[in-house]
Amino acid sequence: MTSAAQEPQGRQLVVLGAGVMGVGITTLALAHGVPVTLVDTAADVLPVARDRIRQGLRMAQLKGALPEGVTPGELTEAADPAEVDWEADPVAVIEAITEDAELKAKVLAEVTTAVAPGTPLISNTSSIPIDELAGAVSRPEDLLGTHFMNPSYLIPTVELIRGPRTGESVLQATRKLLDTLRREVIVVNDAPGFVTSRVLHPMINDAARVVEEGTASVEDVDALMQGCLGHPTGPLRTADLIGIDNLVDSLWVLYRRTGDEGCRPCELLLSKVRDGHHGRKSGRGFYTYERAM
Ligand code: NAD
């Protein structure tokens, strides 16, 4: 039987990158009974991730977002992809490392050689076209994109990106995995930023530009977008939740591939990155937070 045809529960999911998204996706999978091997190459990231996963599971339970009667999956940690037990035939590999096309291409190319053909190789990139990454792997038909939102265990909808070379069997296997995780899936075609980042990220850039130009304060921009337009948190609070460093990386990806000036990150966003004010994860961004998460 091929990897693509087997049931997701009981088989490990490999998640590469234990940052904001790797932690959220891991939390979601564990809560739904899927064991996860979480990999991060940076020193000191995994212990922090472990704490955040614990907090995430608690938060998800408080919000009623956990399935009942499911034994949580087991978490395994690895400081290098070479430490993963690839022989165990993972249900899928989800790459959630830094938004850097060259780095992602290198890591995905290495992983393709380790997994069985037909194992979905999933990039959680915000903006890099899937087919660009597919050019770097030996089996482009096994590569596709998911765009989980943050926090992944609370936001029910996932954008699923089918590249021009993505095969039908990995698309179906990924759908099955997302069904197990009780996510609502919307399949879209490949393009820089797909749908959600292409629409949201330039909008957040504009919101920051409005503050930079002195038209309104951070709080007033968010209050207007919430009160008048029904945005759930306001775009600048969303920037803090995404991580302003990641947002800027994603805007550069969009700007360089579309030429759209609206995607060139504004000076206020760039200065926040330079100052280390990356949002919730660093304790300070457009707002300040009592504890980083
Ligand atoms: P992050 O900066 O919080 O975390 C990235 C992690 O990847 C870091 O811990 C880093 O040490 C690790 N990493 C880097 N190189 C690695 C390697 N070779 N092997 C293993 N780990 C490695 O970033 P994030 O916000 O979690 O974003 C991850 C991906 O998800 C990016 O592509 C981003 O664009 C995308 N994304 C982010 C959001 C969001 O709201 N933050 C939403 C959707 C998609």
Residues whose N, C-alpha, C, O or C-beta is under 5 A from the ligand:
A	BS01	NAD	L16 G17 A18 G19 V20 M21 G22 V39 D40 T41 A42 V45 A96 I97 T98 E99 V107 N124 T125 S126 F148 M149 N150 L241 I242 G243 N246
